Amino acid sequence: MNPRLPNGTGIAVVTPFDHQGNPDSAGIAKVIHHLVDGGVDFVVALGTTGETPTLSKEERMQVLGLVRKNLAGRIPLWCGMGGNDTRELLDQLHAFDLEGVDALLSVTPYYNRPTQEGLYAHYRELALSTDKPIVLYNVPARTGCSLTAETTLRLAADFPNIVGTKEASGDWAQIMEIMRSKPASFKVYSGDDAISLPLLALGLDGVISVIGNALPQHFSSMVRLALNGDFHAARQIHHQLLPIMTSVFREGSPAGIKFLLQELGLCESFLRLPLVGISPNLQKQLSVELQDFASSIKYTS
């Protein structure tokens, strides 16, 4: 087994909803075409940004099918598949049509806070139950537990289909230890937009982005420049993006990014409870920052 995961920019895709609160097929189509036209390298359906915890099993299947249909094989498709009940996760794995899915992104179990041995056992069962490449996802601010560098490296060594990790821990020492000791083929992706540029300088393989939903061309250009060693040009784009990258998370994700997508005419900003839309003040701020960003790009291009 030699899965070839892409370097570069992946997008944690939002799930647009219509006025009735159902997955919006037209909105999904617009977003996916926007991302492909924007030059991103792969997309991730059914992640946190896709509000997956609020989707029923049938809706998750529907959304995955719509993303796959609109991608039409143009760029790789990953599917988020994680949970805090290992048996239920394996049932989901076997129930889903994963045809055309190139990799699984699997978040650590949340809320029940397993030990490192429990995390290892959880991912062992997943790895033994599928031939799909698996990318670990460590985001302790959301899950309440952190996959340590030691456990990450142990999983990478023990299971040939555990082939990468998305690191959103914000723990620079941990990320550097993974980079220092990982197998050569094991991929490491940033899960934090605003600090992705310095992490790419440490040798990371790419980013799984939220802001890229709205600004795929510019964010993926920054990542591509950094991967090619042109940090001067990448830094210019990073500085232009930084205000909006920071503000979009101020009142939670994906509320901020969905507002930007609405501003761009790609989908409505509807969310599912318990998530709600951003405040009027932040709406005004993001609108101004979006205009300022467009002006800065026009001025420098």
Contacts in CASP RR format, 6 or more apart in sequence:
PFRMAT RR
TARGET T0000
AUTHOR 0000-0000-0000
METHOD contacts of the structure
MODEL  1
MNPRLPNGTGIAVVTPFDHQGNPDSAGIAKVIHHLVDGGVDFVVALGTTG
ETPTLSKEERMQVLGLVRKNLAGRIPLWCGMGGNDTRELLDQLHAFDLEG
VDALLSVTPYYNRPTQEGLYAHYRELALSTDKPIVLYNVPARTGCSLTAE
TTLRLAADFPNIVGTKEASGDWAQIMEIMRSKPASFKVYSGDDAISLPLL
ALGLDGVISVIGNALPQHFSSMVRLALNGDFHAARQIHHQLLPIMTSVFR
EGSPAGIKFLLQELGLCESFLRLPLVGISPNLQKQLSVELQDFASSIKYT
S
1 131 0 8 1.000
1 160 0 8 1.000
1 161 0 8 1.000
2 185 0 8 1.000
3 102 0 8 1.000
3 103 0 8 1.000
3 133 0 8 1.000
3 161 0 8 1.000
3 163 0 8 1.000
5 76 0 8 1.000
5 102 0 8 1.000
5 103 0 8 1.000
5 133 0 8 1.000
5 135 0 8 1.000
5 163 0 8 1.000
5 164 0 8 1.000
5 187 0 8 1.000
5 205 0 8 1.000
6 41 0 8 1.000
6 42 0 8 1.000
6 75 0 8 1.000
6 76 0 8 1.000
7 41 0 8 1.000
7 187 0 8 1.000
7 205 0 8 1.000
7 206 0 8 1.000
7 227 0 8 1.000
8 41 0 8 1.000
8 205 0 8 1.000
8 206 0 8 1.000
8 207 0 8 1.000
8 220 0 8 1.000
8 223 0 8 1.000
8 224 0 8 1.000
8 227 0 8 1.000
9 39 0 8 1.000
9 40 0 8 1.000
9 41 0 8 1.000
9 42 0 8 1.000
9 206 0 8 1.000
9 207 0 8 1.000
9 209 0 8 1.000
9 212 0 8 1.000
9 216 0 8 1.000
9 219 0 8 1.000
9 220 0 8 1.000
9 223 0 8 1.000
9 224 0 8 1.000
10 40 0 8 1.000
10 41 0 8 1.000
10 42 0 8 1.000
10 43 0 8 1.000
10 44 0 8 1.000
10 189 0 8 1.000
10 206 0 8 1.000
10 207 0 8 1.000
10 208 0 8 1.000
10 209 0 8 1.000
11 35 0 8 1.000
11 40 0 8 1.000
11 42 0 8 1.000
11 43 0 8 1.000
11 44 0 8 1.000
11 208 0 8 1.000
11 209 0 8 1.000
11 210 0 8 1.000
11 212 0 8 1.000
11 213 0 8 1.000
11 216 0 8 1.000
12 44 0 8 1.000
12 47 0 8 1.000
12 48 0 8 1.000
12 49 0 8 1.000
12 50 0 8 1.000
12 208 0 8 1.000
12 209 0 8 1.000
12 210 0 8 1.000
12 213 0 8 1.000
13 31 0 8 1.000
13 32 0 8 1.000
13 35 0 8 1.000
13 43 0 8 1.000
13 44 0 8 1.000
13 45 0 8 1.000
13 47 0 8 1.000
13 49 0 8 1.000
13 50 0 8 1.000
13 67 0 8 1.000
13 213 0 8 1.000
14 31 0 8 1.000
14 49 0 8 1.000
14 50 0 8 1.000
14 51 0 8 1.000
14 213 0 8 1.000
14 254 0 8 1.000
14 257 0 8 1.000
14 258 0 8 1.000
14 261 0 8 1.000
14 267 0 8 1.000
15 23 0 8 1.000
15 28 0 8 1.000
15 50 0 8 1.000
15 51 0 8 1.000
15 52 0 8 1.000
15 55 0 8 1.000
15 63 0 8 1.000
16 23 0 8 1.000
16 24 0 8 1.000
16 27 0 8 1.000
16 28 0 8 1.000
16 30 0 8 1.000
16 31 0 8 1.000
16 258 0 8 1.000
16 261 0 8 1.000
16 266 0 8 1.000
16 267 0 8 1.000
16 268 0 8 1.000
16 270 0 8 1.000
17 23 0 8 1.000
17 24 0 8 1.000
17 268 0 8 1.000
17 270 0 8 1.000
17 271 0 8 1.000
17 272 0 8 1.000
18 24 0 8 1.000
18 268 0 8 1.000
18 270 0 8 1.000
19 268 0 8 1.000
19 270 0 8 1.000
21 270 0 8 1.000
21 272 0 8 1.000
22 59 0 8 1.000
23 55 0 8 1.000
23 59 0 8 1.000
23 62 0 8 1.000
23 63 0 8 1.000
23 66 0 8 1.000
24 267 0 8 1.000
24 268 0 8 1.000
25 66 0 8 1.000
27 266 0 8 1.000
27 267 0 8 1.000
27 268 0 8 1.000
28 63 0 8 1.000
28 66 0 8 1.000
28 67 0 8 1.000
28 70 0 8 1.000
28 267 0 8 1.000
29 66 0 8 1.000
29 70 0 8 1.000
30 265 0 8 1.000
30 266 0 8 1.000
30 267 0 8 1.000
31 213 0 8 1.000
31 261 0 8 1.000
31 266 0 8 1.000
31 267 0 8 1.000
32 43 0 8 1.000
32 67 0 8 1.000
32 70 0 8 1.000
32 71 0 8 1.000
33 70 0 8 1.000
34 216 0 8 1.000
34 264 0 8 1.000
34 266 0 8 1.000
35 43 0 8 1.000
35 212 0 8 1.000
35 213 0 8 1.000
35 216 0 8 1.000
36 71 0 8 1.000
36 74 0 8 1.000
36 75 0 8 1.000
37 216 0 8 1.000
37 217 0 8 1.000
38 216 0 8 1.000
38 217 0 8 1.000
38 220 0 8 1.000
39 216 0 8 1.000
39 217 0 8 1.000
39 220 0 8 1.000
40 75 0 8 1.000
40 212 0 8 1.000
40 216 0 8 1.000
40 220 0 8 1.000
41 75 0 8 1.000
41 76 0 8 1.000
41 220 0 8 1.000
42 75 0 8 1.000
42 76 0 8 1.000
42 77 0 8 1.000
42 78 0 8 1.000
42 102 0 8 1.000
43 67 0 8 1.000
43 71 0 8 1.000
43 75 0 8 1.000
43 76 0 8 1.000
43 77 0 8 1.000
43 78 0 8 1.000
44 78 0 8 1.000
44 79 0 8 1.000
44 80 0 8 1.000
44 105 0 8 1.000
44 208 0 8 1.000
45 63 0 8 1.000
45 64 0 8 1.000
45 67 0 8 1.000
45 68 0 8 1.000
45 77 0 8 1.000
45 78 0 8 1.000
45 79 0 8 1.000
45 80 0 8 1.000
46 52 0 8 1.000
46 55 0 8 1.000
46 60 0 8 1.000
46 63 0 8 1.000
46 64 0 8 1.000
46 79 0 8 1.000
46 80 0 8 1.000
46 81 0 8 1.000
47 80 0 8 1.000
47 105 0 8 1.000
47 107 0 8 1.000
48 107 0 8 1.000
48 139 0 8 1.000
48 142 0 8 1.000
48 253 0 8 1.000
49 210 0 8 1.000
49 213 0 8 1.000
49 253 0 8 1.000
49 254 0 8 1.000
49 257 0 8 1.000
50 63 0 8 1.000
50 254 0 8 1.000
51 254 0 8 1.000
51 271 0 8 1.000
51 272 0 8 1.000
51 275 0 8 1.000
52 60 0 8 1.000
52 80 0 8 1.000
54 272 0 8 1.000
54 273 0 8 1.000
54 275 0 8 1.000
55 63 0 8 1.000
57 92 0 8 1.000
57 95 0 8 1.000
60 96 0 8 1.000
61 95 0 8 1.000
61 96 0 8 1.000
61 97 0 8 1.000
64 79 0 8 1.000
64 96 0 8 1.000
64 97 0 8 1.000
64 101 0 8 1.000
65 97 0 8 1.000
67 77 0 8 1.000
68 77 0 8 1.000
68 99 0 8 1.000
68 100 0 8 1.000
68 101 0 8 1.000
71 77 0 8 1.000
73 100 0 8 1.000
76 102 0 8 1.000
76 103 0 8 1.000
77 100 0 8 1.000
77 101 0 8 1.000
77 102 0 8 1.000
78 101 0 8 1.000
78 102 0 8 1.000
78 103 0 8 1.000
78 104 0 8 1.000
78 105 0 8 1.000
78 135 0 8 1.000
79 96 0 8 1.000
79 98 0 8 1.000
79 101 0 8 1.000
79 103 0 8 1.000
79 104 0 8 1.000
79 105 0 8 1.000
80 104 0 8 1.000
80 105 0 8 1.000
80 106 0 8 1.000
80 107 0 8 1.000
81 89 0 8 1.000
81 92 0 8 1.000
81 93 0 8 1.000
81 96 0 8 1.000
81 104 0 8 1.000
81 105 0 8 1.000
81 106 0 8 1.000
82 89 0 8 1.000
82 92 0 8 1.000
82 106 0 8 1.000
82 107 0 8 1.000
82 109 0 8 1.000
83 89 0 8 1.000
83 106 0 8 1.000
83 107 0 8 1.000
83 109 0 8 1.000
83 110 0 8 1.000
84 109 0 8 1.000
84 110 0 8 1.000
84 111 0 8 1.000
84 112 0 8 1.000
85 109 0 8 1.000
86 109 0 8 1.000
86 121 0 8 1.000
86 122 0 8 1.000
86 125 0 8 1.000
86 126 0 8 1.000
89 106 0 8 1.000
89 122 0 8 1.000
89 126 0 8 1.000
90 125 0 8 1.000
90 126 0 8 1.000
90 129 0 8 1.000
93 104 0 8 1.000
93 126 0 8 1.000
93 129 0 8 1.000
93 130 0 8 1.000
94 129 0 8 1.000
98 104 0 8 1.000
98 132 0 8 1.000
101 132 0 8 1.000
102 132 0 8 1.000
102 133 0 8 1.000
103 132 0 8 1.000
103 133 0 8 1.000
103 134 0 8 1.000
103 135 0 8 1.000
103 163 0 8 1.000
104 126 0 8 1.000
104 130 0 8 1.000
104 132 0 8 1.000
104 133 0 8 1.000
104 134 0 8 1.000
104 135 0 8 1.000
105 135 0 8 1.000
105 137 0 8 1.000
105 166 0 8 1.000
105 208 0 8 1.000
106 123 0 8 1.000
106 126 0 8 1.000
106 134 0 8 1.000
106 135 0 8 1.000
106 136 0 8 1.000
106 137 0 8 1.000
107 137 0 8 1.000
107 139 0 8 1.000
107 142 0 8 1.000
107 143 0 8 1.000
108 119 0 8 1.000
108 122 0 8 1.000
108 136 0 8 1.000
108 137 0 8 1.000
108 138 0 8 1.000
108 139 0 8 1.000
108 140 0 8 1.000
108 143 0 8 1.000
108 145 0 8 1.000
108 146 0 8 1.000
108 147 0 8 1.000
109 119 0 8 1.000
109 122 0 8 1.000
109 143 0 8 1.000
109 145 0 8 1.000
110 142 0 8 1.000
110 143 0 8 1.000
110 144 0 8 1.000
110 145 0 8 1.000
111 143 0 8 1.000
111 144 0 8 1.000
113 144 0 8 1.000
113 145 0 8 1.000
114 122 0 8 1.000
114 145 0 8 1.000
116 147 0 8 1.000
116 148 0 8 1.000
116 150 0 8 1.000
116 151 0 8 1.000
119 145 0 8 1.000
119 147 0 8 1.000
119 151 0 8 1.000
120 151 0 8 1.000
120 154 0 8 1.000
120 155 0 8 1.000
123 134 0 8 1.000
123 136 0 8 1.000
123 155 0 8 1.000
123 159 0 8 1.000
123 162 0 8 1.000
124 155 0 8 1.000
124 158 0 8 1.000
124 159 0 8 1.000
126 134 0 8 1.000
127 134 0 8 1.000
127 155 0 8 1.000
127 159 0 8 1.000
127 161 0 8 1.000
127 162 0 8 1.000
128 159 0 8 1.000
130 161 0 8 1.000
131 161 0 8 1.000
132 161 0 8 1.000
133 161 0 8 1.000
133 163 0 8 1.000
133 164 0 8 1.000
134 159 0 8 1.000
134 161 0 8 1.000
134 162 0 8 1.000
134 163 0 8 1.000
134 164 0 8 1.000
135 163 0 8 1.000
135 164 0 8 1.000
135 165 0 8 1.000
135 166 0 8 1.000
135 187 0 8 1.000
135 189 0 8 1.000
136 147 0 8 1.000
136 152 0 8 1.000
136 155 0 8 1.000
136 162 0 8 1.000
136 164 0 8 1.000
136 165 0 8 1.000
136 166 0 8 1.000
137 165 0 8 1.000
137 166 0 8 1.000
137 168 0 8 1.000
138 146 0 8 1.000
138 147 0 8 1.000
138 152 0 8 1.000
138 165 0 8 1.000
138 166 0 8 1.000
138 167 0 8 1.000
138 168 0 8 1.000
138 169 0 8 1.000
139 166 0 8 1.000
139 168 0 8 1.000
139 169 0 8 1.000
139 191 0 8 1.000
140 146 0 8 1.000
140 169 0 8 1.000
141 168 0 8 1.000
146 169 0 8 1.000
146 171 0 8 1.000
146 174 0 8 1.000
147 165 0 8 1.000
148 174 0 8 1.000
149 174 0 8 1.000
149 177 0 8 1.000
149 178 0 8 1.000
149 181 0 8 1.000
152 165 0 8 1.000
152 178 0 8 1.000
152 182 0 8 1.000
153 178 0 8 1.000
153 181 0 8 1.000
153 182 0 8 1.000
155 162 0 8 1.000
156 162 0 8 1.000
156 163 0 8 1.000
156 164 0 8 1.000
156 165 0 8 1.000
156 182 0 8 1.000
156 183 0 8 1.000
156 186 0 8 1.000
157 183 0 8 1.000
163 185 0 8 1.000
163 186 0 8 1.000
163 187 0 8 1.000
164 186 0 8 1.000
164 187 0 8 1.000
164 188 0 8 1.000
164 189 0 8 1.000
165 178 0 8 1.000
165 186 0 8 1.000
165 187 0 8 1.000
165 188 0 8 1.000
165 189 0 8 1.000
166 189 0 8 1.000
166 190 0 8 1.000
166 191 0 8 1.000
166 208 0 8 1.000
167 174 0 8 1.000
167 175 0 8 1.000
167 178 0 8 1.000
167 188 0 8 1.000
167 189 0 8 1.000
167 190 0 8 1.000
167 191 0 8 1.000
167 199 0 8 1.000
167 204 0 8 1.000
168 190 0 8 1.000
168 191 0 8 1.000
168 192 0 8 1.000
169 175 0 8 1.000
170 192 0 8 1.000
170 195 0 8 1.000
175 188 0 8 1.000
175 199 0 8 1.000
175 202 0 8 1.000
175 204 0 8 1.000
176 202 0 8 1.000
178 188 0 8 1.000
179 188 0 8 1.000
179 202 0 8 1.000
179 203 0 8 1.000
179 204 0 8 1.000
182 188 0 8 1.000
187 205 0 8 1.000
187 206 0 8 1.000
188 203 0 8 1.000
188 204 0 8 1.000
188 205 0 8 1.000
188 206 0 8 1.000
189 204 0 8 1.000
189 205 0 8 1.000
189 206 0 8 1.000
189 207 0 8 1.000
189 208 0 8 1.000
190 196 0 8 1.000
190 199 0 8 1.000
190 200 0 8 1.000
190 204 0 8 1.000
190 206 0 8 1.000
190 207 0 8 1.000
190 208 0 8 1.000
191 207 0 8 1.000
191 208 0 8 1.000
191 209 0 8 1.000
192 199 0 8 1.000
193 207 0 8 1.000
193 209 0 8 1.000
193 210 0 8 1.000
193 211 0 8 1.000
193 212 0 8 1.000
193 219 0 8 1.000
193 241 0 8 1.000
193 245 0 8 1.000
194 242 0 8 1.000
194 245 0 8 1.000
194 246 0 8 1.000
196 204 0 8 1.000
196 206 0 8 1.000
196 207 0 8 1.000
196 209 0 8 1.000
196 223 0 8 1.000
197 222 0 8 1.000
197 226 0 8 1.000
197 231 0 8 1.000
197 234 0 8 1.000
197 235 0 8 1.000
197 238 0 8 1.000
199 207 0 8 1.000
200 206 0 8 1.000
200 207 0 8 1.000
200 223 0 8 1.000
200 226 0 8 1.000
200 227 0 8 1.000
200 234 0 8 1.000
201 226 0 8 1.000
201 231 0 8 1.000
205 227 0 8 1.000
206 223 0 8 1.000
206 227 0 8 1.000
207 219 0 8 1.000
207 223 0 8 1.000
209 219 0 8 1.000
210 248 0 8 1.000
210 249 0 8 1.000
210 253 0 8 1.000
210 254 0 8 1.000
210 257 0 8 1.000
211 219 0 8 1.000
211 241 0 8 1.000
211 244 0 8 1.000
211 245 0 8 1.000
211 248 0 8 1.000
211 257 0 8 1.000
212 219 0 8 1.000
212 220 0 8 1.000
213 257 0 8 1.000
213 260 0 8 1.000
213 261 0 8 1.000
214 248 0 8 1.000
214 257 0 8 1.000
214 260 0 8 1.000
214 261 0 8 1.000
214 264 0 8 1.000
214 266 0 8 1.000
214 290 0 8 1.000
215 241 0 8 1.000
215 244 0 8 1.000
215 293 0 8 1.000
218 237 0 8 1.000
218 240 0 8 1.000
218 241 0 8 1.000
218 293 0 8 1.000
218 297 0 8 1.000
219 237 0 8 1.000
219 241 0 8 1.000
221 237 0 8 1.000
222 234 0 8 1.000
222 237 0 8 1.000
222 238 0 8 1.000
222 241 0 8 1.000
223 234 0 8 1.000
225 231 0 8 1.000
225 233 0 8 1.000
225 234 0 8 1.000
225 237 0 8 1.000
226 234 0 8 1.000
236 300 0 8 1.000
240 293 0 8 1.000
240 296 0 8 1.000
240 297 0 8 1.000
240 300 0 8 1.000
241 293 0 8 1.000
243 289 0 8 1.000
243 292 0 8 1.000
243 293 0 8 1.000
244 260 0 8 1.000
244 286 0 8 1.000
244 289 0 8 1.000
244 290 0 8 1.000
244 293 0 8 1.000
247 282 0 8 1.000
247 285 0 8 1.000
247 286 0 8 1.000
247 289 0 8 1.000
248 256 0 8 1.000
248 257 0 8 1.000
248 260 0 8 1.000
248 286 0 8 1.000
249 256 0 8 1.000
250 256 0 8 1.000
250 278 0 8 1.000
250 282 0 8 1.000
251 277 0 8 1.000
251 278 0 8 1.000
251 279 0 8 1.000
251 282 0 8 1.000
252 275 0 8 1.000
252 278 0 8 1.000
254 271 0 8 1.000
254 275 0 8 1.000
255 269 0 8 1.000
255 271 0 8 1.000
255 275 0 8 1.000
255 276 0 8 1.000
255 277 0 8 1.000
255 278 0 8 1.000
256 269 0 8 1.000
256 277 0 8 1.000
256 278 0 8 1.000
256 282 0 8 1.000
256 286 0 8 1.000
258 267 0 8 1.000
258 268 0 8 1.000
258 269 0 8 1.000
258 270 0 8 1.000
258 271 0 8 1.000
258 277 0 8 1.000
259 269 0 8 1.000
259 277 0 8 1.000
259 278 0 8 1.000
259 282 0 8 1.000
259 283 0 8 1.000
259 286 0 8 1.000
260 286 0 8 1.000
260 290 0 8 1.000
261 267 0 8 1.000
261 269 0 8 1.000
262 268 0 8 1.000
262 269 0 8 1.000
263 286 0 8 1.000
263 287 0 8 1.000
263 290 0 8 1.000
264 290 0 8 1.000
269 277 0 8 1.000
271 277 0 8 1.000
278 286 0 8 1.000
END
